[in-house]
Amino acid sequence: RSPTPRHARATRGAATVEITDTPGFLIDGNAPPPPPGSPSARHAALTASCIGDVAGCSEAGGIVRSAASFDTATEGLRGLGFEVVITP
């Protein structure tokens, strides 16, 4: 992992995914919040959110949840047809 977390914005149609290579929460802006007292989904390597197209966010969520790293997440999103822009 780089000393400064990398950030990516991935877009496909109306779906926009934001990913940072730091451990954190996974948020689907289209889903209802978790029930009171239930934690949001966490990921050991990534913090990510998706807004926009429900189907696109669902597909992206599967890739991000199963990714072991920032690089595998961004590669997987590219494989789904997302345009990925990475910034330091």
C-alpha positions in Angstrom: 0.0 0.0 0.0 1.3 3.5 -0.8 1.9 6.0 2.0 -0.7 8.3 0.6 -4.0 6.5 -0.1 -4.9 6.2 -3.7 -8.4 7.2 -4.8 -10.4 6.0 -7.9 -13.6 7.2 -9.5 -15.2 4.6 -11.7 -18.2 5.5 -13.9 -20.5 3.6 -16.2 -23.7 5.3 -17.3 -25.4 6.7 -14.3 -23.4 4.6 -11.8 -20.4 6.3 -10.0 -18.1 4.3 -7.6 -15.6 6.0 -5.4 -12.8 3.8 -3.9 -10.0 4.6 -1.6 -7.3 2.1 -0.7 -7.8 2.3 3.1 -9.8 -0.1 5.2 -13.3 1.1 5.8 -17.0 1.0 5.0 -18.8 -0.1 1.8 -21.8 2.1 1.1 -24.5 1.6 -1.5 -26.2 5.0 -1.9 -29.2 3.2 -3.4 -29.8 0.8 -0.5 -31.7 1.6 2.6 -29.5 2.1 5.7 -28.8 -0.9 7.9 -31.3 -1.4 10.7 -30.6 0.5 13.9 -27.7 -1.0 15.8 -26.4 -2.9 12.7 -23.1 -1.9 11.4 -22.4 -0.9 7.8 -20.5 -3.4 5.7 -16.7 -3.2 6.2 -13.8 -4.1 4.0 -10.3 -5.0 5.1 -8.6 -3.1 2.3 -11.0 -0.6 0.8 -13.4 2.2 1.5 -16.0 2.5 -1.2 -19.4 4.0 -2.1 -21.6 3.8 -5.2 -24.5 6.1 -6.3 -26.6 6.2 -9.4 -27.8 3.3 -11.4 -29.1 0.5 -9.1 -28.0 -2.4 -11.4 -24.5 -0.8 -12.0 -24.0 -0.3 -8.3 -25.1 -3.9 -7.6 -22.5 -5.2 -10.1 -19.8 -2.9 -8.8 -20.6 -3.9 -5.3 -19.9 -7.6 -6.1 -16.5 -6.7 -7.5 -15.6 -4.5 -4.7 -16.7 -6.8 -1.9 -14.7 -9.7 -3.4 -11.6 -7.7 -4.2 -8.5 -8.3 -2.1 -6.9 -4.9 -2.9 -7.4 -1.6 -4.6 -5.8 -2.8 -7.8 -8.0 -5.9 -8.0 -11.1 -3.7 -7.4 -10.2 -1.2 -10.1 -9.3 -4.0 -12.6 -12.6 -5.8 -11.9 -14.5 -2.6 -12.5 -12.7 -2.0 -15.8 -13.7 -5.5 -16.7 -17.4 -4.6 -16.2 -17.0 -1.6 -18.5 -16.5 1.1 -16.0 -14.2 4.0 -16.9 -11.7 4.2 -14.0 -9.6 7.3 -13.2 -7.0 6.8 -10.4 -5.6 9.8 -8.5 -2.8 9.7 -5.9 
